[in-house]
Amino acid sequence: MTQTDPGDGDALPSNDVPAGAAPAASAGESRRDLWNQLDQSSIMSVELIAAILVWGGIGWLVDGWLGTTPWVFGFGVMLGFGAGLYLVWMRSERDQQYPNAAARAHTRTPDDTTDTTKG
């Protein structure tokens, strides 16, 4: 299938990329990018929830020990929320600064053949 350029009448194959245009990413690359982004967003969600649960749990234990329910628990939840947001912010900054770091972390190269069974 060809299309005709109205300017000069030459026929161009429809799969050619015009000069100066970037070639489109393959379907495999776009799917890989989608999964990498989903992976990173899942990690951020888990980090936020885990920070809240850990610091809230520590506050709950301290409240039980001191008998100050619910003050230290509330402080622990707020501290966990702040720590979780900080972790999410740090991860997003790193991902913006090094956009291919997550993809490289999940890709094996031929150099990754380190044998750990030898003593």
C-alpha positions as CSV (number, residue, x, y, z in Angstrom):
1,M,0.0,0.0,0.0
2,T,1.4,3.4,-1.0
3,Q,0.4,6.9,-0.5
4,T,1.2,9.7,-2.9
5,D,2.8,12.9,-1.8
6,P,0.8,15.7,-3.4
7,G,3.9,17.9,-3.6
8,D,6.0,15.9,-6.0
9,G,3.9,12.9,-7.0
10,D,6.4,10.3,-5.7
11,A,4.9,7.2,-4.0
12,L,6.1,6.6,-0.5
13,P,5.5,3.3,1.4
14,S,3.1,3.9,4.2
15,N,5.4,2.4,6.9
16,D,8.2,4.9,6.2
17,V,8.9,7.5,8.9
18,P,9.2,11.0,7.6
19,A,12.6,12.6,7.9
20,G,13.2,14.2,11.3
21,A,10.4,12.3,13.0
22,A,11.2,9.9,15.8
23,P,10.2,6.3,15.2
24,A,7.3,5.0,17.2
25,A,8.1,2.7,20.1
26,S,7.3,-0.9,19.6
27,A,4.3,-2.5,21.3
28,G,6.7,-4.5,23.5
29,E,8.6,-1.4,24.7
30,S,5.4,0.5,25.5
31,R,4.0,-2.5,27.4
32,R,7.2,-2.8,29.3
33,D,7.1,0.9,30.2
34,L,3.5,0.5,31.4
35,W,4.4,-2.4,33.6
36,N,7.5,-0.5,35.0
37,Q,5.3,2.5,35.8
38,L,2.7,0.2,37.5
39,D,5.5,-1.4,39.4
40,Q,6.8,1.9,40.7
41,S,3.4,3.2,41.7
42,S,2.6,0.0,43.6
43,I,5.9,0.2,45.5
44,M,5.1,3.9,46.4
45,S,1.6,2.8,47.7
46,V,3.0,0.0,49.8
47,E,5.7,2.3,51.2
48,L,3.1,4.9,52.3
49,I,0.8,2.3,53.9
50,A,3.7,0.5,55.6
51,A,5.1,3.7,57.1
52,I,1.7,4.6,58.5
53,L,1.2,1.1,59.9
54,V,4.7,0.8,61.4
55,W,4.7,4.2,63.1
56,G,1.1,3.8,64.2
57,G,1.9,0.4,65.6
58,I,4.9,1.8,67.5
59,G,2.6,4.6,68.9
60,W,0.0,2.1,69.9
61,L,2.6,0.0,71.8
62,V,4.0,3.1,73.5
63,D,0.4,4.2,74.4
64,G,-0.2,0.8,76.0
65,W,3.1,1.0,77.9
66,L,2.6,4.6,79.2
67,G,-1.3,4.5,79.4
68,T,-1.6,7.6,77.3
69,T,-4.2,6.3,74.8
70,P,-4.7,7.7,72.0
71,W,-2.1,10.5,72.0
72,V,1.1,8.7,71.1
73,F,-0.8,6.5,68.6
74,G,-2.1,9.6,66.8
75,F,1.3,11.1,66.8
76,G,2.7,7.9,65.4
77,V,0.1,7.8,62.6
78,M,0.9,11.4,61.7
79,L,4.7,10.7,61.8
80,G,4.2,7.6,59.6
81,F,2.1,9.6,57.1
82,G,4.9,12.2,56.9
83,A,7.6,9.5,56.6
84,G,5.6,7.7,53.9
85,L,5.1,10.9,51.9
86,Y,8.8,11.6,52.2
87,L,9.6,8.1,50.8
88,V,7.2,8.5,47.9
89,W,8.7,12.0,47.2
90,M,12.2,10.6,47.2
91,R,11.3,7.7,44.9
92,S,9.5,10.0,42.5
93,E,12.5,12.4,42.4
94,R,14.8,9.5,41.7
95,D,12.6,8.2,39.0
96,Q,12.5,11.6,37.3
97,Q,16.2,12.0,37.6
98,Y,17.0,8.5,36.3
99,P,13.9,7.4,34.3
100,N,15.5,4.1,33.1
101,A,16.8,3.0,36.5
102,A,13.8,0.8,37.2
103,A,13.9,-0.9,33.8
104,R,17.6,-1.6,34.1
105,A,17.1,-3.1,37.6
106,H,14.7,-5.7,36.2
107,T,16.8,-6.5,33.1
108,R,19.5,-9.2,33.1
109,T,22.5,-8.9,30.9
110,P,25.0,-11.5,29.8
111,D,27.4,-10.1,32.4
112,D,25.0,-11.2,35.2
113,T,26.3,-14.7,35.3
114,T,28.0,-14.5,38.6
115,D,28.2,-17.9,40.2
116,T,27.6,-17.6,43.9
117,T,27.9,-21.4,44.6
118,K,31.7,-21.4,44.4
119,G,33.4,-20.8,47.8
